[in-house]
Amino acid sequence: MFTNGLAAAAAGLTVGGLFSAQVRQAPHAIALQQGGQSITYAALEDRCDRLARHLATRGIGRGDRVAVLSENRFEYVETQMACARLGAITACQNWRLLPVELLHCLRLVEPSLVCVSPRHAAGLAALDHGIGQTLTYGGEYEAALARADARLAPDMAEAEDGLVILYTGGTTGLPKGALISHRAMIARAIQTLVDESTYPRRSFIAWGPMFHMGSTDQVFATLMHGGKAIIVDGFDAPALMDIITRESVGCFPMPGIASRVLATIKDSGIRPMPAGIIGSMADLVPRADLAELTTLMQAPFRNTFGSTETGPAPASKGRIAIGAMPERLSKTQSSYCQLRLVDEEGREVP
């Protein structure tokens, strides 16, 4: 018979726990790939655990925030997973912001430490952020991991603990921080699995910035389901063309770049391998490009409407069939989602 404690534990899944389950099932499978480098699930867990123990020696614990200011790279994912282990929260900073906006975002979350890549170190140093601790990716970071305890770091998080802070676009003022819990990220991952945006046995291309849900959500979903995340440093056309010609790609999101991808495929003369699904935000793509791109990639296009706060929900289940040029782009409600349209008085409208 289950005790209340066991029942609570069963309901208390965490991102770090689900990642470790995949490590046990397939330790030698490739977890991350970037350029000519790759790292297995077992090796990634070791690095994440070392980082977690290093961060703990610097006073980082449950509920603390660790800001990250970096382009897409392995260390970004390692930081997110190490913080997940500790119950700490990764605050993903948008390096596209103006200095005054970035300073606002840092002060908003009051981080105990900032992880920064060499590319963005000077920009961080120019800000009067007042954060006492930094850790720079590269030599300093690798030395910290080498000195750290190699034992498995205990999972200190609980399901409702914060996992990441992602920022809104700031269209109505300065950006706001959206705190996403472990439970919410797991729910988002399940939703993408059911609605066929995550493919555990195929690769996800994380070319969009990791400070955005489009990459962070899907990388977490991929690692919790045993897939491979291919990390790309932004829109690198040659790298992306190489990936889609040799990899079995599950999801290739293309917010704002679908027409550029189509033009690059046509100009280069490559023959992409069939993908599982492509694209997002079909409203931004000319209808003729939708038809041609889905035909070349042999994959449907995602007709999405989501948000930073909710992930793919509330309406990202829609698909545009291969070769189709739909007259309307009405959205389809996501699985495991309740959606109501109401007027200013809160009354449902037809």
Secondary structure, DSSP 8 states (H G I E B T S, - for coil): ---HHHHHHHT---HHHHHHHHHHH-TTSEEEEETTEEEEHHHHHHHHHHHHHHHHHTT--TT-EEEEE--S-HHHHHHHHHHHHHT-EEEE--TTS-HHHHHHHHHHH--SEEEE-HHHHHHHHTS----S-EEETTHHHHHHHHHS--S-------TTSEEEEEE---TTSS--EEEEEHHHHHHHHHHHHHTTS--TTSEEEE-S-TTSHHHHHHHHHHHHTT-EEEE-SS--HHHHHHHHHHS-EEEE--TTTHHHHHHHHHHHT------SEE-S-GGGS-HHHHHHHHHHHTS-EEE---BTTTBTTTS--EEE-TT---S-------TT-----B-TTS-B--
